[in-house]
Amino acid sequence: MHDDVLSEVLRPLWLIDVFHSMWQAGGTWGVKGHDDNCAIVHYMIENGCVIGFGDDSTPVELHQGDLAIFPHGTAHSFAAEHGVQTTPLSALVPHCRPGESDVVRVGTPPYGTRMLCASLHYSAIGEPGLYKALPQIIVLRRHMLEGEPLLLRTLDSLPCEIRRTAPGTRLVTLRAFETVFVLSLRIAMEQLAEESPALRALHHPGISRALMAIHGSYAEPWTVESLSREAGMSRSVFAQLFRELVGEPPMRHLTVRRLQEARRLLTDTSVPQQDIAQRIGYRSQVGFHLAFRKEFDTTPGEYRTRQTRPPHRPTNRRRTHPEGPGRA
């Protein structure tokens, strides 16, 4: 088993499409966004801004060259300085349709502040439990980006690439933002682990091995005992630390991962229900049926029937181009 836990945890998170925008700002300005079911990226190209969440949390200052990731699309404001009056995002960008782009000017000229923003829309069908535990914002300073040349080159190339009309630009842009997102989480996992339990879980030698086992080999008959051995820890210490960092017990995390895969198979393939149970680690179809109904309040058959996409995709191929609904 290889040890790329980040890839395994993110594997079910299918990026569908991206809306990106180039912002130009000047004078006194402020914008207030809303919660969105996507990941958001802010890259400060010139000057900086202040991020606020409308609560008692300390505002976050972004400086030139900094990158901010909002894994859950948490509502926030960004402004020239803290406390200024803000304009609703919907008034400036009324249609943030995935696959499209915009150039937005806010404030008054001269527009000395430039920021690249993107909304990364992914399928919520496969949203990993550990991903949900990520913090509402991850801030990577310029000096941190310089240690990841591919990320830095991608960010610096995107403003030119998104203006192109060449064949394949949409797909290249999608994959570029996907690269930015994954590499950002890699840096956060390696350098900001102590700032978030979820990041610490990915970085912790023992817990990350257990996560690899759950996400990479979910069909295996894992128990708390066997997972603790995989982690090289005692059963009690492992179970307590796993729950502390991941936010749920190991067997609950395993169940969710298995049922995520079941939903994917029901949505994207024509695999018979009786075979899905075995594929995801259930010894009986009845056990799978009961677990699925308990988790999603519907049966596997009812769930498959409700899906709008025909279940005909091959079972051994991952998506290679953006498709699906505009919003997850």
C-alpha positions as a printed Julia matrix, in Angstrom:
328×3 Matrix{Float64}:
   0.0    0.0     0.0
   1.48   3.36   -1.0
   1.42   6.19    1.52
  -0.18   9.05   -0.43
  -2.98   9.63    2.04
  -3.97  13.02    0.61
  -4.65  11.52   -2.83
  -6.72   8.72   -1.32
  -8.79  11.07    0.85
  -9.47  13.42   -2.08
 -10.07  10.67   -4.66
 -13.88  10.62   -4.22
 -14.08  14.43   -4.48
 -14.83  14.87   -8.19
 -14.19  18.37   -9.46
 -16.92  19.14  -11.98
 -16.25  22.67  -13.17
 -14.94  26.08  -12.13
 -16.08  29.69  -12.28
 -13.16  32.12  -12.19
 -12.92  35.88  -12.08
 -10.24  38.54  -12.16
 -10.85  41.3    -9.64
  -9.57  44.85   -9.88
 -10.11  47.15   -6.91
  -9.2   50.65   -5.84
 -10.01  53.21   -3.18
 -12.24  52.11   -0.3
 -14.03  48.94   -1.24
 -15.56  45.82    0.25
 -17.47  42.76   -0.96
 -19.58  40.32    1.06
 -20.16  36.83   -0.27
 -22.51  34.07    0.8
 -22.18  30.4     1.68
 -21.67  28.3    -1.41
 -21.42  24.56   -2.0
 -17.97  24.72   -3.54
 -14.35  25.39   -2.68
 -13.15  28.97   -3.16
  -9.7   30.26   -4.07
  -8.37  33.82   -3.63
  -4.89  34.61   -4.98
  -3.54  38.11   -4.34
  -1.69  39.22   -7.45
  -1.15  42.85   -6.43
  -1.52  44.62   -3.07
  -3.77  42.94   -0.49
  -7.12  42.74    1.26
  -8.72  41.8     4.57
 -10.89  38.69    4.95
 -13.69  38.68    7.52
 -16.34  36.16    8.54
 -18.86  38.41   10.22
 -18.24  36.95   13.68
 -15.82  37.49   16.53
 -12.91  35.82   14.71
  -9.86  37.92   13.94
  -9.83  39.29   10.37
  -7.26  37.68    8.08
  -4.93  39.92    6.12
  -3.84  38.77    2.68
  -0.76  40.35    1.16
   0.61  40.3    -2.36
   1.47  36.74   -3.32
  -0.68  35.11   -0.62
  -3.2   32.37   -1.35
  -6.4   31.67    0.58
  -8.42  28.46    0.23
 -11.98  28.11    1.54
 -12.62  24.34    1.36
 -16.34  24.64    2.15
 -17.23  27.92    0.45
 -17.84  29.58    3.82
 -19.45  33.01    3.57
 -16.91  35.79    4.01
 -16.13  39.36    3.08
 -13.01  40.73    1.43
 -12.22  44.41    1.56
  -9.55  47.08    1.38
  -9.59  47.26    5.18
 -11.56  45.93    8.1
 -14.87  47.58    8.92
 -15.64  49.24    5.58
 -19.08  49.05    4.04
 -19.47  46.05    1.76
 -21.38  45.39   -1.45
 -23.16  42.02   -1.87
 -21.27  39.73   -4.21
 -24.49  38.99   -6.07
 -24.77  42.67   -7.06
 -21.34  42.59   -8.68
 -21.4   39.06  -10.1
 -25.08  38.06  -10.48
 -24.35  34.91  -12.47
 -21.45  32.76  -11.23
 -22.07  29.89  -13.6
 -19.48  27.09  -13.57
 -17.52  27.03  -16.8
 -17.75  30.8   -17.21
 -15.54  33.71  -16.16
 -15.76  37.42  -15.43
 -13.7   40.55  -14.86
 -14.94  42.56  -11.9
 -14.06  46.11  -10.89
 -14.96  47.42   -7.46
 -14.26  50.7    -5.68
 -12.78  53.65   -7.54
  -9.84  54.02   -9.92
  -6.95  53.69  -10.05
  -7.42  49.96   -9.6
  -4.16  49.02   -7.92
  -5.37  45.8    -6.31
  -5.69  42.64   -8.38
  -6.94  39.25   -7.22
  -7.68  36.0    -9.0
 -10.74  34.2    -7.6
 -12.28  30.86   -8.41
 -15.21  28.73   -7.29
 -14.39  25.03   -7.65
 -17.59  23.03   -7.96
 -17.32  19.4    -6.98
 -19.77  16.52   -6.63
 -21.02  16.31   -3.04
 -21.74  12.61   -3.59
 -18.16  11.76   -2.7
 -17.31  14.47   -0.18
 -14.97  12.73    2.28
 -15.72  12.99    5.98
 -12.2   14.22    6.7
 -12.58  16.91    4.05
 -15.61  18.23    5.91
 -13.4   18.65    8.99
 -10.98  21.01    7.25
 -10.92  24.6     8.59
 -13.08  27.29    6.98
  -9.98  29.04    5.61
  -6.43  27.94    4.84
  -3.95  30.77    4.25
  -0.65  30.12    2.5
   1.84  32.94    2.55
   4.05  33.73   -0.43
   7.15  32.24    1.17
   5.29  28.96    1.63
   4.29  28.87   -2.03
   7.89  29.38   -3.08
   8.69  25.95   -1.66
   6.23  24.37   -4.15
   7.44  25.52   -7.61
   4.65  23.79   -9.54
   2.0   25.58   -7.49
   3.7   28.93   -7.87
   4.14  28.54  -11.63
   0.52  27.47  -12.04
  -0.79  30.44  -10.08
   1.39  32.9   -11.97
   0.36  31.38  -15.33
  -3.37  31.3   -14.72
  -4.11  35.02  -15.35
  -2.78  34.63  -18.9
  -4.26  31.19  -19.54
  -7.81  32.16  -18.57
  -7.78  34.97  -21.15
  -6.97  32.59  -23.99
  -9.54  31.28  -26.45
  -7.42  28.39  -27.68
  -8.87  24.87  -27.97
  -8.9   23.07  -24.65
  -8.63  26.22  -22.54
 -11.62  25.3   -20.4
 -10.22  21.88  -19.55
  -6.71  23.25  -18.98
  -8.13  25.9   -16.64
 -10.15  23.3   -14.73
  -7.12  21.07  -14.23
  -4.93  24.04  -13.33
  -7.26  25.08  -10.53
  -7.52  21.47   -9.42
  -3.71  21.4    -9.22
  -3.74  24.61   -7.2
  -6.27  23.15   -4.8
  -4.48  19.84   -4.2
  -1.02  21.39   -3.9
  -2.4   23.95   -1.46
  -3.73  21.16    0.75
  -0.35  19.42    0.49
   1.43  22.5     1.82
  -1.17  22.96    4.54
  -0.85  19.31    5.54
   2.94  19.61    5.8
   3.31  23.08    7.3
   0.04  23.97    9.04
  -0.84  20.64   10.64
  -1.04  22.06   14.16
  -3.65  24.62   13.11
  -6.36  22.04   12.34
  -7.2   18.55   13.67
  -8.01  17.36   10.15
  -4.65  18.53    8.8
  -2.92  16.99   11.78
  -4.67  13.68   11.03
  -3.29  13.73    7.48
   0.19  14.5     8.81
   0.22  12.11   11.78
   2.21   8.94   10.88
  -0.13   6.47   12.54
  -3.5    8.07   11.84
  -2.56   8.74    8.21
  -1.74   5.04    7.74
  -5.14   4.13    9.12
  -6.77   6.67    6.8
  -4.86   5.14    3.89
  -6.24   1.74    4.84
  -9.81   3.02    5.11
  -9.81   5.11    1.94
  -7.61   2.89   -0.21
  -8.86  -0.55    0.89
 -12.34   0.09    2.25
 -13.59  -3.36    1.17
 -11.23  -5.12    3.58
 -12.75  -6.5     6.82
 -11.23  -3.81    9.01
 -11.79  -3.66   12.75
 -10.57  -1.15   15.31
  -7.94  -3.7    16.31
  -6.63  -4.27   12.77
  -6.64  -0.53   12.03
  -4.71   0.18   15.22
  -2.13  -2.38   14.13
  -1.93  -0.68   10.75
  -1.31   2.59   12.61
   1.3    0.99   14.89
  -0.59   2.12   17.98
  -2.43   0.53   20.88
  -6.15   0.06   20.35
  -7.23   2.53   23.02
  -4.77   5.28   22.08
  -5.56   4.86   18.4
  -9.34   4.98   18.85
  -9.15   8.08   21.05
  -6.7    9.98   18.83
  -8.54   9.04   15.62
 -11.8   10.4    16.98
 -10.08  13.53   18.28
  -8.42  14.37   14.95
 -10.87  13.01   12.38
 -14.03  13.93   14.27
 -15.64  10.48   14.31
 -14.72   6.92   15.39
 -12.7    4.74   12.99
 -15.55   2.35   12.18
 -17.93   5.21   11.52
 -15.37   6.72    9.13
 -15.07   3.34    7.39
 -18.84   3.02    7.04
 -19.15   6.48    5.51
 -16.35   5.75    3.03
 -17.98   2.49    1.97
 -21.37   4.1     1.51
 -19.82   6.98   -0.43
 -18.47   4.43   -2.88
 -21.86   2.75   -3.01
 -23.5    6.05   -3.97
 -20.88   6.56   -6.68
 -21.48   3.1    -8.1
 -25.25   3.57   -7.99
 -24.97   6.93   -9.73
 -22.21   6.39  -12.25
 -22.31   2.7   -13.16
 -24.7   -0.13  -13.94
 -23.19  -2.5   -11.38
 -26.02  -4.6    -9.91
 -26.95  -3.8    -6.33
 -26.11  -7.31   -5.15
 -22.55  -6.87   -6.42
 -22.1   -3.43   -4.89
 -22.41  -4.82   -1.37
 -19.47  -7.16   -1.9
 -17.4   -4.5    -3.66
 -17.57  -2.12   -0.72
 -17.0   -4.67    2.04
 -20.41  -5.94    3.12
 -20.84  -9.67    3.45
 -24.56  -9.57    2.75
 -26.85  -7.47    0.6
 -29.21  -7.14    3.56
 -26.51  -5.56    5.71
 -25.65  -3.15    2.92
 -29.33  -2.3     2.35
 -29.9   -1.54    6.03
 -26.73   0.53    6.37
 -27.53   2.55    3.24
 -31.08   3.23    4.37
 -29.95   4.26    7.84
 -27.37   6.67    6.41
 -29.39   8.25    3.58
 -33.0    7.54    4.58
 -33.63   5.76    1.28
 -32.89   2.36   -0.22
 -30.14   1.78   -2.78
 -32.75   1.04   -5.44
 -34.72   4.2    -4.72
 -31.53   6.24   -4.75
 -30.45   4.9    -8.14
 -33.89   5.54   -9.63
 -33.81   9.2    -8.57
 -30.51   9.96  -10.25
 -30.8   12.06  -13.37
 -27.63  10.72  -14.96
 -28.06   7.31  -16.64
 -26.02   4.63  -14.86
 -23.97   3.48  -17.83
 -20.45   4.75  -17.18
 -17.67   2.15  -17.05
 -16.62   1.07  -13.58
 -12.85   1.31  -14.02
 -12.43   4.79  -15.46
 -12.34   8.11  -13.67
 -13.72  11.27  -15.23
 -11.33  12.99  -17.57
 -13.42  16.0   -18.55
 -15.82  18.36  -16.81
 -19.38  17.19  -16.89
 -22.47  17.0   -14.77
 -24.65  19.69  -13.16
 -23.51  23.27  -12.86
 -23.64  23.25   -9.09
 -22.96  20.36   -6.81
